[in-house]
Amino acid sequence: RSGCFETYASGNGIAYQARKLLAQKMDYSGILLMKPIDEITSHDVFEAYDYQDPIAIQVLNKAIELWGMATANLVSLFNPEKIVFGGGVFGPASRFIPLIYEEACKWGQPISMKQVEYCASEVQGEAALLGAAIAPGVAANLACLPSGTVHAAKNRVDQKTHLPVRFNANKLFVQCDNAVFSGSQIRAKVVEM
């Protein structure tokens, strides 16, 4: 694919873009040639960036631009207090967060951009696992939820609160009456498990 965000800014996309440029640049003599082209990963690209490799710089600068544009859109639409970067790519890419913020400032709503904080996740690639582990405790301690009829997918019910809870890999949704609490709207006390 060409033109989609993932093709340029995901782990696989970063590796793909580097491989594509390597195949096009016959005069290239950088560190990425130490591996067969089809075995290059995003981690190799991040490592090559440390050695000022021109292909790695080009690929990661494009990813930084896209991460900045994407988060600027999120900030402009939702006005969050914080953007947290996580996942496999943002272990090595967390050093680019100031550059991503700088790029986002070119595209985002100026007042919101001054109020938002950009940071790396402290749990990195373990976020979904930890979220799934604590989600029942969070649901049980949502003080803002009114009692009443609750509607949720698959009728999963928290045993303490008797509130249905539905999960996906990255988010907790609790729906009751006419309100849905998710993401930054959840104000909860996390309890020890």
C-alpha positions in Angstrom: 0.0 0.0 0.0 1.0 3.6 -0.4 -0.3 6.6 1.3 -1.7 5.1 4.5 -0.3 6.0 7.9 0.7 2.5 8.8 2.8 2.2 5.7 5.1 4.9 7.0 4.8 5.1 10.7 4.3 1.6 12.1 7.1 -0.8 12.9 6.5 -2.9 9.8 6.0 0.3 7.8 9.4 1.8 8.9 11.1 -1.4 7.9 9.3 -1.5 4.6 10.2 2.1 3.7 13.8 1.4 4.5 13.9 -1.7 2.4 12.1 0.1 -0.5 14.7 3.0 -0.4 17.6 0.4 -0.2 16.3 -1.2 -3.4 16.1 2.1 -5.1 19.5 3.7 -4.1 22.2 1.8 -5.9 24.9 4.2 -4.6 24.0 3.6 -0.9 26.8 2.3 1.3 25.5 2.6 4.8 25.1 0.4 7.8 21.8 -1.1 6.6 23.7 -3.2 4.0 25.1 -5.3 6.8 21.9 -7.4 6.6 20.0 -8.8 3.7 17.4 -6.3 2.6 14.4 -8.6 3.3 15.6 -9.1 6.9 15.7 -5.4 7.9 13.4 -4.5 10.8 12.4 -1.3 12.3 14.9 -1.9 15.1 17.7 -2.0 12.5 16.5 1.3 11.1 16.5 2.9 14.6 20.0 1.6 15.2 21.2 2.9 11.8 19.7 6.3 12.7 22.2 6.4 15.7 25.0 6.1 13.1 23.6 9.0 11.0 22.5 6.6 8.2 20.9 8.7 5.4 18.1 6.1 4.7 17.3 5.7 8.4 17.2 9.5 8.8 14.9 9.9 5.8 12.5 7.1 6.9 12.3 8.2 10.6 11.9 11.9 9.7 8.9 10.9 7.6 7.5 8.8 10.5 8.1 11.8 12.9 6.2 14.0 10.5 3.2 11.6 10.4 3.2 11.0 14.1 3.1 14.7 14.6 0.3 15.3 12.1 -1.8 12.4 13.5 -1.4 13.5 17.1 -2.1 17.1 16.1 -5.4 16.0 14.7 -6.2 14.1 18.0 -5.3 17.1 20.1 -7.3 19.5 17.9 -10.4 17.2 18.0 -10.4 16.0 21.6 -8.3 18.6 23.5 -6.7 15.9 25.8 -4.4 16.7 28.7 -1.9 14.1 27.6 -0.8 12.1 24.6 0.9 8.8 25.6 3.1 7.0 23.1 3.5 3.2 23.6 3.9 -0.1 21.9 6.9 -1.8 20.3 7.9 1.1 18.1 7.9 3.6 21.0 10.6 1.9 22.9 13.3 3.1 20.5 11.1 6.0 19.2 10.5 7.6 22.6 13.5 9.8 22.0 11.7 11.5 19.2 8.7 12.7 21.3 10.0 16.3 21.5 10.4 16.3 17.7 6.9 14.8 17.3 5.5 17.5 19.5 7.4 20.2 17.5 5.9 18.8 14.3 2.4 18.6 15.9 2.6 22.2 16.8 2.8 23.0 13.0 -0.6 21.3 12.5 -2.6 21.4 15.7 -4.9 23.9 17.3 -2.5 26.3 18.9 -4.2 26.7 22.3 -4.7 23.0 22.7 -1.1 22.3 21.7 0.2 24.5 24.4 -1.9 22.7 27.0 -1.2 19.0 26.1 1.7 16.9 27.3 3.4 14.4 25.1 5.1 11.5 26.9 6.2 7.9 26.5 4.2 5.1 28.2 5.9 3.7 31.3 4.7 0.2 30.5 5.6 0.2 26.7 4.5 -3.0 25.0 2.8 -4.4 28.1 0.0 -1.8 28.1 -2.8 -4.1 26.8 -1.8 -6.9 29.2 -1.7 -4.6 32.2 -5.0 -2.9 31.2 -6.7 -6.2 31.0 -5.4 -7.1 34.4 -6.6 -4.0 36.1 -9.7 -3.3 34.2 -12.1 -5.2 36.5 -10.6 -3.2 39.5 -11.1 0.1 37.6 -14.7 -0.8 36.7 -15.4 -1.7 40.3 -14.1 1.6 41.6 -15.8 4.0 39.2 -17.4 6.3 41.7 -19.1 8.4 39.0 -21.3 5.5 37.6 -25.0 5.8 38.5 -26.9 2.6 39.3 -29.4 1.5 36.8 -29.8 -0.5 33.7 -26.5 -1.1 31.9 -26.0 -2.2 28.4 -22.8 -3.8 27.2 -21.6 -6.2 24.6 -21.3 -9.9 25.5 -22.9 -9.3 28.9 -19.6 -9.5 30.8 -20.5 -8.5 34.4 -18.1 -7.4 37.1 -18.7 -9.6 40.1 -18.4 -6.8 42.7 -20.5 -4.0 41.0 -22.7 -6.2 38.8 -22.0 -3.7 36.0 -21.4 -5.1 32.5 -17.9 -4.5 31.2 -16.7 -5.0 27.7 -13.1 -5.1 26.7 -11.0 -4.7 23.6 -7.2 -5.0 23.6 -6.5 -1.3 24.5 -9.6 0.2 26.1 -12.1 -0.3 28.9 -15.7 0.7 28.2 -18.4 0.8 30.8 -21.8 1.9 29.6 -24.6 2.7 31.9 -27.9 4.6 31.2 -27.0 7.2 28.6 -23.3 7.6 29.4 -20.2 5.8 28.1 -17.0 6.2 30.1 -13.8 5.4 28.2 -10.3 6.8 27.7 -9.6 10.1 29.4 -13.3 10.4 30.6 -12.7 7.6 33.1 -11.9 9.1 36.5 -11.1 6.1 38.7 -9.1 5.1 41.6 -6.9 2.2 40.7 -6.8 -0.3 43.5 -4.1 -2.9 44.3 -4.9 -6.3 42.9 
